[in-house]
Amino acid sequence: MESKTSAGIIGTGSYLPEKVLSNLKLEKMVDTSDDWIRSRTGIVERRIADRQTAASDLSIKAAERALEKANIGAEELDLIIVATITPDYFFPATACIVQDKLGAKKAAAFDLLAACSGFVYGISVAEQFIKSNAYKYILVIGVEVLSKIVDWSDRNTCILFGDGAGAAVVAPVEEGKGVLFTRLGADGSGGDLLMLPGGGSRIPCTSSSVENGLHYLRMSGSDIFKFAVKIMGEFTVETLKDCGFEVEDIDLLIPHQANLRIINSAAKRLDLPVEKIWTNIHRFGNMSAASIPVALDEAVSQKRIVPGSLLVLVGFGAGLTWGINVIRW
Ligand code: ACO
């Protein structure tokens, strides 16, 4: 019988648009205040893409950096997975556009829709292809241009989100390293808590759907908040236990960056020192599928993750979806 190969991340990269939108600027756009946003969310500023920039543009820049770090060429890639809720188009897949522009001629490509859990889902899928020896090099990208689907007159949502991209190359690594455990979950009954109602086959895009703002993201903030706190606490503890680890074993936890209060409540629930939890929400806001890979690239660049570190990635978001990757670096 063919032996199973371990899959690990051998290179990361990220890209953030240059334009910074601060809370102070937002105060001039909607009825809000820097103080409200900081105290309720932890966000100070976020990045916003130019009008002409789409998800594939950000993805390519992050991907090129990840490929360079992994020291492989795009032509060596076997598969490209793009996790996003803001693709360039419904179709073709953003992953196919990235495949073409990178020159990844032999790579298969598809998009993955699991909202803020998208990157964690993507790593889990990539791991399966590597473990089964089907593929050698897989590029997983988490990217969002949420500024394009946010209603900039709705203070409940527009203050939360930002744009960005993060990428990781997944490949075979030595036994005992790489992705040790992954677990994914979903609860479709909570789908209406966070959604983009218009433009699909349920409510096709018409002048009336646009007049009613159905092309904008809608969210029940407090319900999502409760769900996120539960996932970050209970799900993380249970999963760690099931794979034989204690919270003390974690060297770094990278959670989805939705709200600093969610992250702090998880730190308390897990009894994990805040220094062991990566946060960048103050600078970038909630970038959905891009939050975790951007944070991962920062943590790797700043050597907060070194060979041997136990890294835990936890995502939660629309769907509802959630997932965890436990990784030995
Ligand atoms: N500025 C000032 N006041 C505001 C703002 C704002 N930007 N937004 C809302 N308020 C007001 C509300 O209108 C409300 O006023 P009212 O009491 O007079 O009605 C008051 O502030 C309190 O509103 P709450 O909704 O109770 O505020 P809360 O403390 O719950 O914070 C928030 C809201 C930040 C949205 C929080 O619920 C949250 O972070 N939820 C999770 C969101 C999230 O994680 N979403 C993304 C998931 S990821 C994905 O898949 C894309």
Boltz pocket constraint, residues with backbone or C-beta under 6 A from the ligand:
constraints:
  - pocket:
      binder: B
      contacts: [[A, 31], [A, 32], [A, 33], [A, 36], [A, 37], [A, 40], [A, 41], [A, 115], [A, 116], [A, 117], [A, 155], [A, 156], [A, 157], [A, 159], [A, 194], [A, 219], [A, 220], [A, 221], [A, 222], [A, 224], [A, 225], [A, 228], [A, 258], [A, 259], [A, 286], [A, 288], [A, 316], [A, 317], [A, 318]]
      max_distance: 6.0
